[in-house]
Amino acid sequence: MLQFQGVLDATTASDARQQIEQALHCAAHAVIVDLLWVSAVTQEGFEALQAGIARSLVLKKSLSFESAGSTLQQQLDGAWTEQRRQTFGPWEHSVDQGFESFLQDHPHTKFRPSKADYTVGSLEPWSRRPCKSTSA
């Protein structure tokens, strides 16, 4: 989990980009970026977050931005959509008709994940847990 503070702008964007990229390389499956304490994001800061989106798709890892303001969240959602379109081509959500039928026949069915659906681990910042380097 990464947590940024202050303004993501030209002076902080490069560092933010590097932190996101390193976290994605070190993470087993996902990285969460907490934007609660970010007071403003300039174009350069947004481009750093966009670069993280692109990198996460290349690495096939999940990248989640949490606690973003509504305007920033809309921009990030648009960036995700555009990146998916560029990576995978046009795509629309679709639900299998059999699944739709099942839900209609069983209106009180709820998904109950098992403990195996979760990865148990520390919530400490990734920087406290060095990852194994893959380069020589």
C-alpha positions, 0 to 999 in steps of 0.5 A: 500500500502506498500513501501519497501526501500533498500535491502530485505535481511536476516536482513529485510526479517522478518519485510517485511514478517510481514508487508505484512501479517498484510497488507493482514489481514487488507485489504478488497480486495488487497495489493500493494507492491511498490518495486521501491526503493528496490535496491537488493533482496537476497534469504531471501528477495525473500522468504518473498515475496513468503510467502506473495503470499502464504498468499494472496491465503489462504486469497483470497486477491489480492497481487500486486508487482509493480515497480520490476526490470525485473529479480525480476518480472520474479522470482515473476511471476514464484512464482505466477505460482508455488503457483497457481499450488500447490493450484489449480492444473494444470491450463491453460488460456482458453477463452469461444468460445462464448466470442471469437466469440463476440469479432470477431463480435464486434472488437471495443467493449471496456470494460468500468467499472462503478464506482461500479467496484472501491472501493473508499478509501484512499491511505494512508499507511495501518499502519496509519489505524489500522485494527480491531483485530480478536483475543481476 
